[in-house]
Amino acid sequence: MPTIKDELTSYIFLRDLRVLISEYIPFGTNHIIAFNEELDCQRNVKEGLMTSFIDTDLETATFEIKEELTKVTIDQYDPNDYVIFNASIVYKEVVEQQEEISVYVDAYGRVIYGTQLLEIDGNDKMSIDKLTRVTADLVLDTSKMINTMLSTYQRRLLELVYFGTPEYRNKFTILLAKEIDPDKKAIEFHDGEAYENELNQVLSHATHFHDLRNGDRFFYGLEGFILISKNPEKYEDLISILAFYSGFDIFQKNYFAKMFMLWDQVRDARHSIERGDMDPNAISKAKNILTSVSAAVVLMNELLNFMRKSVENMNTEWVKLDKSIPEFQEIIEIIELEDFVNKALTRIDDAHLVVSGLTEEIGGIGGLINSLTEKQMNRVNEALRDSIASLDEVTRGTERTGVALNVLEVVLSGSIAFDVLGVLWLSTDLLASMDIYVWTAISIAAFFAVGAGLWSMMKWLEKKNEPNLRVKISIKRPCADGYKEFIEKQEIITRETQILDSNFVESFMWEDHDERWLGNEIKLKLRVDTTNNFVLDAVINIDKPKNITSKQVTAILLKYLKDEKVI
């Protein structure tokens, strides 16, 4: 039943078509073993249902999902080398279709998806225009399907290389058809107009239009090729190798694009540092960028190891290929495949130089950040010293003002004494008959007596309003055998538990008025790392301390804890 409603003007049609889609995914021997285990190959489980959905409710006995599953049937496998399976994809589609795909995955990272296209809209004569939509859908569906089977590490690598959207990654498309309409020479499709434009929809950009000596036609582009042959099976060995290197080339291009983006991010970090004097958040921004880039560079380095191993193994397969077959030799010369194979390792070495340079650049910018941080800390310290000097001057001024006020209070109190004596002098005959020198002596004595009394009263008030004594003592010693018994003996007022770096830290508070505290009542708070049995510190509060100093408090507490075998 037709489901594509728009009207198209089609120029090229293919018949008896098989579609192959290839890509490179970082694999290795351990990964292919894990992949086979994921598919339960070694348990002789021939069929299974795969999904990317994660069961978040593990305690229940049911697993309900709305997403459609992928049915997987194992065909062949070697636990250490490869696996071939068939996948029935039933994702919801805009276009009505059935997808049965055969998948080949090996330890080199070569992944090939293959399917035979029977018809489009009920017609076995398929136009390139409509075929483009089908292949685009196959590219997307195969990404979704294979991602459900990859390890978390592999998915992380793909997310890195494909800028966080690996489900939309581009792949290499191969179309193998037995007939093409119009049936004419390949070079005649290189018209720069309708024919070539239709081919570009599949090949991204067609670069070669070639008629092979045996009459087969070969169209090659940046992201695919089309081979028209009555017997495409004879090209199987060459296509297998070409599929790997073509998918690997696409992966490398994305790898370099990601690498250049990381260089741009490092450049942004450097520019941010250059604005450090004007932007107070510059260092924080630069550190965030470098942290992200550094994590990516570690994975990019690991990817190079995977890529090198894959190319070395594929070069061995390339050497074993029988290149004397005329058709093979002709295609190899057309697309310069041998030159590409020879330069694959060189491209990896070049990438390694770029990654190494980026690593050095990150280290250099890290040094700049440290230098700028130190410079800012020096400025902060200078400002702090200036503030301390200013506060010290204010404190001294306050002290001088306080002394002046105290003196003024004494003088005023003496003046009051003089005024009282003056009134007595004028109103009392006894005082009037007294000798002037005696009276002066009495007045001076009264002046000093009143001043001394006022001074003593002020000191008493100050002493009475003296603040509480609070002493924090850093202990940091292992707990002794008597620690638990000691805690059990106390009448705990409050008990708190904190989790710091996966360690349990408990705080105990109680009151103590033993004679050891020199007649003071104290509140003692003890912090203990119960995970490692370590006494961290103690805080002692004394309301209205009497005849005790912070030094004495420290000595008494340490002796107390030793005597009780706490430390």
Secondary structure as GFF3:
##gff-version 3
##sequence-region A 1 567
A	DSSP	beta_strand	13	24	.	.	.	ID=ss1
A	DSSP	alpha_helix	29	38	.	.	.	ID=ss2
A	DSSP	beta_strand	47	50	.	.	.	ID=ss3
A	DSSP	beta_strand	70	78	.	.	.	ID=ss4
A	DSSP	beta_strand	82	89	.	.	.	ID=ss5
A	DSSP	beta_strand	99	106	.	.	.	ID=ss6
A	DSSP	beta_strand	110	117	.	.	.	ID=ss7
A	DSSP	beta_strand	126	127	.	.	.	ID=ss8
A	DSSP	alpha_helix	128	147	.	.	.	ID=ss9
A	DSSP	alpha_helix	152	161	.	.	.	ID=ss10
A	DSSP	three_ten_helix	166	168	.	.	.	ID=ss11
A	DSSP	beta_strand	172	181	.	.	.	ID=ss12
A	DSSP	three_ten_helix	186	189	.	.	.	ID=ss13
A	DSSP	alpha_helix	194	203	.	.	.	ID=ss14
A	DSSP	beta_strand	206	211	.	.	.	ID=ss15
A	DSSP	beta_strand	217	221	.	.	.	ID=ss16
A	DSSP	beta_strand	224	228	.	.	.	ID=ss17
A	DSSP	three_ten_helix	232	235	.	.	.	ID=ss18
A	DSSP	alpha_helix	236	274	.	.	.	ID=ss19
A	DSSP	alpha_helix	282	320	.	.	.	ID=ss20
A	DSSP	alpha_helix	326	335	.	.	.	ID=ss21
A	DSSP	alpha_helix	337	427	.	.	.	ID=ss22
A	DSSP	alpha_helix	429	432	.	.	.	ID=ss23
A	DSSP	alpha_helix	436	464	.	.	.	ID=ss24
A	DSSP	beta_strand	469	478	.	.	.	ID=ss25
A	DSSP	alpha_helix	483	489	.	.	.	ID=ss26
A	DSSP	beta_strand	494	500	.	.	.	ID=ss27
A	DSSP	beta_strand	503	512	.	.	.	ID=ss28
A	DSSP	three_ten_helix	515	517	.	.	.	ID=ss29
A	DSSP	beta_strand	522	529	.	.	.	ID=ss30
A	DSSP	beta_strand	534	542	.	.	.	ID=ss31
A	DSSP	alpha_helix	550	563	.	.	.	ID=ss32
###
